Structures are given as C-alpha cells and as structure tokens.
C-alpha cells in the first residue's frame, strides 16, 4: 500500500473521520446522546482531522520539493 492510501485508510484517516462524523450526527439527531457526550465525541473527530491534516502536510513535503532544492 502506498503512503497516500495508508493515510486515507488509517484509523484517523478520511474514511474513519467520515464514519465518525456520520455516527455523531445521527446520534445527535436522534437525541440519544447527552450534549456532553456529543461534545466529547466532536472533539475526538476534530483531533482526528488535525492529525490527518498533519499527515497530509508531511506527504506534501515529500512530494513537492521547495524551489532550488533539486
């Protein structure tokens, strides 16, 4: 598996973030989660997004060389 696929399919990758957000919004609509639980879960999703962004930045740096670095 290549680096991009690893990042996307990682436990904090795009696929998992989408699933976490779907579950969170469904539970919030149902009213089956306490507001505090929704807030905690939302913070976890945000943390996952931050980690994904950091990994994408690292990947970008591997792919794109700064001008004059060749």
Buried (B, 14 or more C-beta within 10 A) or exposed (E): EEEEEEBBEBEBBBEBBEEBBEEBEEBBEEEEBEEEEBEEBBEEBEEBBEBBEEBBEEBEEEEEEEEEEE
